[in-house]
Amino acid sequence: MWFEILFSYPLEVWRDGELLFANVTDPGWWIAACMILTLLTFASVLFGSRTRSLSLGKRLIIASAQTMVVLGVIGLLSNPVLKTTTMQPGVNTVAVMLDTSASMELTDAAEQQTRLESARDLIDSQLRPSLSAVAQTEMFEFARVPVRPNSSEPTSADADKTHLISSIRSVIDGLQGTPLAAVVVISDGADNEHGGRDIADLRARGIPVHTIGIGALHLEGETQLTDVKLPAEAPPNSQVVATVAIRHSSPGPAVLRVREGNRLLAMQPLDLPADRATVRTEIAFDSGSGGIRELNFELSAPEGDILEQNNHVERLLTVTQRRRSVLYLEGEPRWEYKFLQRALQIDDVIDLSLWLRTTDRKTYRQGPETATEFVDGFPASLAALFAFDLIILGSLPATSLTDAQHGWLEQFVADRGGSLLMLAGRNALDDGGWDASPLAHALPVTLDRERAPTYQVAEGVAVPTRNGRSSPITQFDVGEGHGGWPTLPPLADVQRLGDLKPAASVLLEHIGSTGTQPLLVTQPYGLGTTAILATSTTWRWQMRTPEDDPRHAQFWRQLIRALAVQAPQPRTLALTEQEGDIVLRAFGRDEQYRPISGLNATALLTRPDRTQSQITLTPGSIPGQLGARVTPGDPGVYRLDVTMEGAGSIETITRFIRTGVANQEYFEPTQNQALLQRLSEATGGSYWQPAQVAEIANAITYRSSGIRSTTHLPLWSAPVFFLLLLVLKAADWSLRRWWGRI
């Protein structure tokens, strides 16, 4: 408002208009006159009798002020005008679009009415009266699609999706042939269609879109479950870890639950901190039997949460019967070998192959498919090694393997993505000379043979660390009458470990006569994972507890499964939902896990209504990777059967994904100001707050499409120029008065 008072016209006119001087027919003469008057003014001040006694600096100041006054008068005499185009009143159309999706039914804390009611009052009291003076208005309401409102029965805000960008595009296309000057959108900025990438298409239509933001930018007390990530698949009856993201504006206690139908699978208390707006946590639960499980993640938010509809998320978990292959190489007979084998024998997911050196000249093999396999205690080729998901190394000296085999082990973890577990023993880790092998780089601790011997008899108990208390590896779900970690019998030995590497994570600690030291340590390396269990006496947990105590077997099954499941298969398929689309990424590798060149893949998409369509995957930027993006229809469970062909074989992988959310309108319930601003700026419009609605008519008059006419707006009467001349003359007079020359 103040800008228009001082400069006579709105900011839009000055920003887009062209400055001209109507009385200047020959610029050369005007420039010459300005130069002559400037020189005369300077000369009269510098050499005049009344200012001659002043210092040169004071004379220059007075001369500059008087010169600017003279130039200002000349500028006004030249008749400055702004050449601009204005919308012809009464012949153009402005489309007004009102968001009527479910999020507009929310009531912000500072308001006494819903967002939709506030928007309707704004349209009736200010927007339509101001626009009617400059253009005809066409009213639309939109959620998924725009419709003309029914005056006898106002639309309620109950639509479960907002298609903001496509609705604007539809209105513009529907009004083709009419002089459409602009589109005004009143919305909270929700866009469940994720159409932000189509803004460029709107810009190409050349119609300015003005947006009016409705809704609070911050909701005090609001808490929401923003994301839940699950593994692509899980073995049956295993611990599964879900990563959950929670966004909150007020701290306090909360409870996270995982349900399947009415059955509670897991519950975890949380304390949402005051110093972080987003919290990521993990919750572990049992995968159950094979098949597709529909899970519901629920958050009981702190007191004061104003919106419960965004506190639960549904996800699918695929539980497969695919077995994992484990190779255990042991250098000497010992109790740990026997009890580990016994614990894994009853596991219906693990295929365990064992090789034991009983004497210097005698070995024992169990589990291999052929009698000639592992005769020398190690797979005969890199492809045979890569067929396993997990390698366990017991008390085996590094000299038992060749240099090539040491290199294969490092490749097994880094390139194949396999897991490797090293156990404590007289010939393990530092004491076994493993510091000189390539595998030493992959381990979570540093090795140094000069510290040997590190293996020692030392009684102590195993205690989970902070990371261990949330890890599925160290969770006990035991029957009544059995305790957790505190009641387990003490261990009889421990191997001192070197310094932890930066990515290492300690899950268990050994607390005993030698102090506290790491017991179970893991680390990601390359595409795989390495781990160290610095004891060989976990068999005590079985021998010194009742026969029905399951903790020893449960610990080993959880440890082995967790490590083996992480290892990828040669051909994998990942499904994610991004911006409302299903994104497919297929990876194909040969038996040595090298990317397959010339890989082909097609997908059969089965929708919730049982209709199907074929999809061809195209090569990505990574060798061996193919991808596709599919826009699903209604929310529901989609099935994808992806067939990959290459390297002489064909394999089909089936995955399921749930898309969309029934309560999607209530996620991110605050005003999406960033999207509204980006939309208006990209199309040549402006973003407005509700208090600025009265200014929209002026903006459309001077910045719009439609039928327009050229206008020259005079500037000589703008108050700002007279104020400037008055200030300059007053400054000149005041200085001369102060310096005694008046």
N, C-alpha and C positions, 0 to 999 in steps of 0.2 A: 504494500500500500504506500509506504513512504517513498519508494522508488518512483511510482507513478506520479505522486504529488510533485516531486522535485524535477522529474524529467518529462512530464506531460503525458508520457505513453508507457505501456507495460514493458517489462524487461525483454519479452519476446520480440517486440518491435525493434528495439535497439540491437538485439543479438542477430537478427536475421535481415534487418533492413540495410540499404545501401546509402551512405552519406553523400549528398550532392550539395552544390552551392548554386542556387537558381539564378542569381544576378551575375554570376561569373561567366561571361561569354568568351573572354580572352584571358586565360590564366596568367599569361606572361605579364600583362599590364598590372594585374592584381599583385603578383609577386614583386614586381618592381616598386609599386606604391608602398607595399609593406616594408621593403628594405629601406626606402628613402625615409619613411616616417620613423622607422626604428633608429636609423642613424641620426636623424634630427633630434629625436627624444634623448638619445644617449648624449649627443653633443651639448644640448641645452642644459643637461644636468651636470655633466662633467666639467664644462667650461663656463657655466652661468655664474653671474656675479653673486647670486644668493647662496650658492652651495660651494663656492670656490674655497672657502676656509675649512670645509670638512675634509676628513681624510679620504684617500682614494677608495678604501673599502666601503665607507658609508655612502659615498657618491654612487658607487656601483650598485649598491642595494636599492637606493632610491630610483636610479635609472632603470633597473630591472623591473621594479614594481610599476613604474609609469609606462614602460614599454609594453608590458603585458596588458595593461588597461587599454592602450591604443590598439594593440592587436585584437583584443576582445571586441572592441567597437567595430573594427574593420570586419571581423568575422560575422558579427550580427548584421552589418550592412550588406554582406554578400548573400544574405537570405539562405541560411542552411536548411535543408529539408532531408527527410528520410524517405527514400523510395522503397516501398514495400507492397506486397500483395495482400489483400484482405478478402475474407470470405464474403460473398454476396449474401446479405441476409434474406431469409425466407425461401431460398431456392435449394439449399443444401440439406443433407440429412446427417444426423449424428446417431449412431447406434449405442444404446445404453444397455449393458449386460450385467445382470445381477446373479451372483453365485448363490444357488439354493441347495448346495450339498449339505451333508449331515454335519460337517464341522461348523457350519454357519448357525447351527442351533445351540452352540455353546454360549454360555454366559460368562464373560470375563469378570474378574473379581471387582473391578472398579465400576462396572456397569450394572444397571438395574434391569436391563433387557437383553435379549439374545443378540448375536451379531446380525442376524437376518432382520430383526425388528429395527435395530439401529440403522441398518443400510436402507430399509424402506423409508424410514423417517427422513433420512438424508436426501433421498431421491425426491420425495414429495415436497419437502420444505425448502430445499436450496437448489438441487441440481437441475430439475426439470424447469423451474421458473427462470433460472439464469440462462439455460440453453435455449428456451423458447424464443428469446429475443434475437437470437442469431441463426437458428436452424430449426428444422423439424426433427423430432426425436422418434426413434423406433425402439421400443422396449423389448428386451429378451431376458429370459431366465435360463440358467444352464446348470447342469451338473455333469452328466455324461454327454448330453447333446443339448443344443440351445432350442428353446421353444418360446412362442409368444405367450405372455401371461394371460391367465383367465381372470378378468377383473371381478367376476362374481364369486370366485373361490380362490383365494390366494394360495400359492404353492407352499407346501411345508418343506422344511429342510430335512429330508430323510434319505436322500440318495447316498449310496455307499461309496461312490467314487466321484472325483472331480477331473474332468478332461478339459483343462483350462485352455491350452494352446489350440487343440483341435476345434474346440467350440468357437474360439475367436475366428479361426480360419473359416469355419462353416458359415458364420454370420457375414463375413466379408464377401465370400463367394456367393451367398444367397442374395446380397444386395447389389450384385453387379448390374450395371445399367442405370443405377440411380447415382446422383452426385453425392457420394459418401465422403463426408469431410473428415470424420474421425470416429474412433470407437472408444467408449468410456467403460471400463470394467471395474465393478465394485466387488472385491473378493478378499478373502484372507490368504490367498496365494497357494492354497493346497492344489497339487497337481499329481494325482495318483497314476496318471498315464505317463508320467515322467517325460513330458514332451518338450523339455527345455532345448533339446537338440534340434527342434523344428522352428525355433525362433527366426533363424535365417530365412526360412520359407515365408514367414510373415513379413519380414523386412522387404522381401522382393515384391510384395503386393503394393507397397508404397502408401499404405494407410496408417497414419499415426494412431497408436494405441495409448490412451491415458489410463493409468491405473490408480484406483483409490484403495488404500490399504485399510482393511477392517480387522480388528482383533488386537489383542495385547502382544507385545514383543517378548514378554516374559510372564510366566505364570508361577507365582510363588506357591511352593508346596507341591508342584506337579512332579510326579515320578512315573517313568514308563520303562517297559522292557523293550529295548530298541533292537536287539539282535540275539539270535541263538545259532551257534555253529556246531554241527555234528559231523563225525567222520562219515565218509562215503558209505562205508559198510562196517559191520562188526561181527565177530564170531558169536555163536550162541553161548549163553550163560557166562558172559564176561563182563567186566567192569568197563563201562563206556563213560567218557568224559565229554561233557558239553561245555562250551565256552559261551558265557552269557554276558551281554553288555546292558548296563542299566544307566539311564540318565535321570538325574534328580536335581531339584533346586533347593531342597531342604534336607539336612542330615537327620539321621535317626535309625532306629532298628527296623529291619525288614526280614521277611522269610521268603525263600525261594523254594518252590516245590515242583516236582516232576510227576505227572500222572499219566496213566494209560486208562482212559475211560474214568471210572470211579476209583481205580486202584492207585494208591500212593506208592511211587517207586523210590523217591528220595526227597529229603527235606534238608535245607541248609539255612541256619540263621545268618544274617548279615548285619553289618553296622555301616551304613552309608556315611562316608566322611564329609566334613564341611569344606575341605580344601580341594575337592575334586568334583566336577559336575558329572563326569562319566566314570563308572566303575566297571571293570571287567573281572569276572570271577569264574570259577569252574565248579561244576557239580557232577558227581559220579553216581551212576546207577547201573543196575544189572540189565544186560541186553535181552535176557529171556531166550525163548526158543526161536527157531528160524522163521523167517517171513518178514512182512512189512508191518512195522509197529507205528501206530499213530500216537504221538506224544503231545502232551499239553504242558507247557512251562508257565507256571503261575507265580506272580510276585505279590505278596502281601506288603504293601508299601507303608512307609511311616505315616503316623497320624497327620492329617492335614492334606492328604492327596486329594485333588479335586476331580480327578478323572480316572475311573476304574477300568474303562473299556480298553485302555492300552497297556494293561498289566498282565496280559496272557498272550502267548504265541504258540502256534501249532507247528510241529515239525514231524517229518517222517524219518524212521531209522530202518535201514535195510540190514537184516540179520541173515547172513549167508552161512552155508555149511562148508564153504571152502576150507580145506585143511592147510595148515602151515607146516613147512618142513624145517626141522632143526637138526643140526649136526653137533654132537658133543664129542670133543677130543680130550681124552684124559691120559696123563702121563704116568700115573701110578694107581694101584688099587687103594681105595680109601672109602670110609663110610659115606662121605658126601656123595660120591658117585652112585652108590647103591640106593640111598634114600631119594636122591634127585630122580633117578630112573623110576623108582616106585611111585613117586608123586605124579610123574607125567604119564605113566602107563595107563591110568584111568581117564586121561584127558581125551575127549572125543574130537578135539580140534588139532592137536599136535601130532605130527608124524616124526618120531624121534629115531635118529640113526646114531649109534654109539660106536666109538672105537677106543679101546683101552689097551695100553701097554702094560702087560702083567709082569714081564721080565725084559731084560735087554734084548732077548731073541724071540720073545713070544708076545703075540697080540691077541686081543679078543674083539670080535666084531658082532654087532647085533643090530638088526633093523634094516640093513641095506637090501635093496631089491634084488641084487645079483650077488653071487658068491665072490665074484672077482672085484667088487667095488670096495675101495678104500683099503686095499691090501697093504699099502704103505702108510695108512693112517691119514691120507689126505686125498681129496678128489683129484683125478688124473688130468683134468682140463679146467680151463677158466669157465667154460659153459656148465660143467658139472658142479662147480662151486657155486655159480650164480643161480643154480636151481634151488638152493636153500634160501630161507628167509632169515635164519639166525644161526650164527656159529658160536659155540661155547668152548672156551679154552680153559682147561683145568691146570693142574700142576705139570705143565709141559714146557721143557726148556726150548728156547728159541732155536737152538742148534738142531732140533728135530725136523725143521723145515728147511727147504732150499731157499736161495735168494729169490727165485722166481715165485715160490709159494708165498713168501713174505709180501712180495709185491701184489700178488693176487688178493691177499687178505685186505690190504689197503684199498685196492680197487673195489672189492666186494662192498665195502662200506661207502666209499666216496662216490663211485660211479653207478653201481648197481642199486644203492640205497638200502642195502641189507643192514642188519643189526649184529653187533658182536658183544659178547659178554665174557669178561675174564674173571676167573675165580682165584681166590688166594691159595697159596701152596708153597711148598719148599722150592719148587722150580718155576714159580710164576712171577710175572712182573719184573721188578728189579733183580730179584734173586735168580730169575731164569734167563737173564740177559736180553730181555725184550727191548731195552733202551736203544739198541743198535738197529732195530728193525724199522721198516717204513710205517708199521702199525703204531709205533710210539707217537707219531704226529696226530693220530686219530684218537688216542685215549684222553680221558678227561683230566688226567693228572700228569705231571712231569715224572719221567723215570731217570734214575741215576744209579748205575751199577756200583758206584763207590759207596753208596749208602748201605749196600747189602751187608749182612742179612737183614731183611725187613720183616720176614715172617717170624712170628714169635708166639709162644704160649702165653696167653693173657686172658683171664676170665673177665667178662664184662657183659652188659646187657645191651640190646638193640633198642634205640629210641628214635622214633620218627622226628624229623626236623619240621620246620614250618611248611616247607615245600612238600615233605612227606605226608603231612596230615591231610593234604588235599589231593594227593596222587592216588590213582586207582590201584597202583602196584601195592601200596602199603595199607589198604583198607581191609579190615576184617569184618565179615558179616557171619559171625559164628552163632551157634545155637546157645540155648539157655544153659548156664553152668560153666561156660568158658569165658575167660576174659579176653582182653586185647593184648597189646604189646607189654604192659607192665607185668603180667603174670607168666610170660614166657620164660623158660629156663635160660640161664646165662650161657653165652657162647664160651668156647674154650680157647680160641685163638683169634688173632687179628694180624693183618698185614699193614704195616705203616706205609701210608701213601705220600707221594711227593706233593708239591704245590698244586693247588687247583688251577685249572685253566679258566680264562674269562667266561666261557660259555658253560662251564660245569655246573651241575645242580646236585646238591647233596640231599638224598631222601632219607637215609638212616645214618645215625651216629653210633659209635661204640663207646660206651661209658664204663670204665673199669679201673683197674689198678694202674694202667698206663695213661690215665687221663681220658679226655674226649677227643676222638678222631673220626674222620669220615669212614663210613662202613659201606654204604651203597651210593655210588656216584654215577651220573649219566651225563652225556653231552652229545649234541648234534654234530655231525662231521660230514661235510659234503652233502650227499642226498640221504645218508643213513644216520645211525645212532650207535654210539659205543657206551658200554657200562662196565663198572668194576664192582664186584662184591668182595670186600676185603676180609672174608672169613671162609673157613671150610668146615665149620661145625654147626651148621643149621640143623643137622640131623638130630641134635639134642632136643630140638623142639618137638620131635616125634617120639624119641625114645624116653624122654622124661616127663611126658604128659599122658593122660588117659588115652586109651586106644581110640576112642571116638572123637578126640580133639582134632579138628580139621585144619588148624592154623598153619602147620608146616606145609601140607600139600596145597592149601589155598595160596599161600605166599608164592610158592614156586610157580604155580599155574598162572597167577596174575603177572608175575615178573616175565615169564617166558612168553605168554600171550601178548603182553603189552609191547615187548620188543619185536616179536615176530610179525604182529599185525601191521606195524609201521612200514615194513618192507613192501614196496610196490611190486605189482606183477608186470610182466613184459608189456601187456596191453591194458591200459587203464582208461576210465571214462570219468570225468568230473562234470557235475551239473550244478550250476549256481543260478540264482535269480538276481538279475541286475536291471534296475530301472523298469521293472515290470516284465522283462523278457527272460526266457530260459536260455542260458548260455551253455553250449556244449563244448567241451574240450577233450579230444581223444588223443592219446599218446600211444605210439607203436614202436616197440623195440624188438630186436632179435634176441636170440638165446644168450648173447653176450652183452645185452642191454645197450646196443648201439642203435641210434635212430634208424628206422627203416625208410629208405628212400623209395619214392613211388607208392607210398601207402594210400589206399583208397578206403573210404568209409561212407556208409549211408545209414540213415536212421529212420526207424518207423515210429512215428509219434501217435500214441493212442490217447485221446482226450477223455475227460470224465463222462461224456455222453457216448463213448465207445466209437466215435468216428476216428478215422486214421488218415495220415498223410505221410508221404515220403519226403525226406530231407537229405540233401547232399552236403557233406562236410567239405570245406575247402582248406587248403594248406595255410598254416599260420606262419609267423615269423621265426618260430623255433623248429629246427629239423625234427621230423617225426611227429609233428603236432598237426592235427586237423581241428577245425572248429566250425560252429554255426550258431546263429542267433535266431530264436523262434519267438514270435509274439503270441502268447496263449490267449485263449478266450476268457471265459468265466473262471473264477477261482475254483480250485479243486486239485485232485491228484492226477498227474500226467505220467504216462509210462513211455520210456524211450528204449527201443531195442536197436543198439548200434552194432552194425556188422563191419568189422575191419578186415581188409584183405591185403596181404603183403608178405614178403619173405617166404613165399611158398605155403602159406597157411591162411585159414579163415577162422575168425573167432567172433562170436556175438556176445555182447555184454548188455545186460538189462538193468536199468536204473529207474527209480521212481522219484518224483519231486512234487511237492505241494506248492502251488503258486497262489499269490493273492492272499489277502487277509480279510475276513468278514468285517472286521472293525478297523479297516485301513484308514478311514477318515479321522480317527482319533489319535493316530500316531503323528508326532510333530504337530501338536495342536496350536502352537503359537503362529502368529502371522509370518508368512514366508516373504518378508520384505525384500530380501535379496532377489528372488525370482521376479517379483513385481517391478522392481527397479530395472533389472536387466531387460525385461520385456519392453518396458516403455522407452528406455534409452535406445534399444536396438531398432525400434520402429519410428523414432522421431517424436514420440510423445513425452510425457512427464509422469513422475510418480507424485501423488498428492496424499496428504493427510486429510482426514475428514474436516478439520477446521479450515482447510484451504479450498474447499469445493467451490466457493464463490469466484475464484480466480480462473477456473477451468474455461469459462466462456470466453474470456479475453485471450487465453492461450490458443483456443481453437480458432478464434477470429483471425489471428495473425499467423498461426502455424497449423495448417490443415491441408487436406486434399480437397477435392470437389471443385465447384465453379468459383473462380476468384477474379478479382479485378486489381489493376495497379493503381496505387495511391501515393501522392506526395504529401507527406505530413510536415508542416512548418515547425521549425525548432526555435525561431528567434524569441518566442514568448515563453520558453521553458524557464521556470523560476530559478533553476540552478545556475544559469548563465548570469542573470542579474545579481544573484547572491555572490557569485564569484567576482564580478566587477566591483560590487560594493565592498567586499572584503579586501580586494587589492587596493582600492582607493582609500579605504579607511586605514589600511596598514601604511600606505605612503604618507597620508596626512599625519598619522600618529608619530611616525618616525621623525618627520621633519619638525613636528611640534616639540618632540622630546629633545631633539638636537638643537633647538633654538633657531630654526630657520623659517618660522611662521610668525 
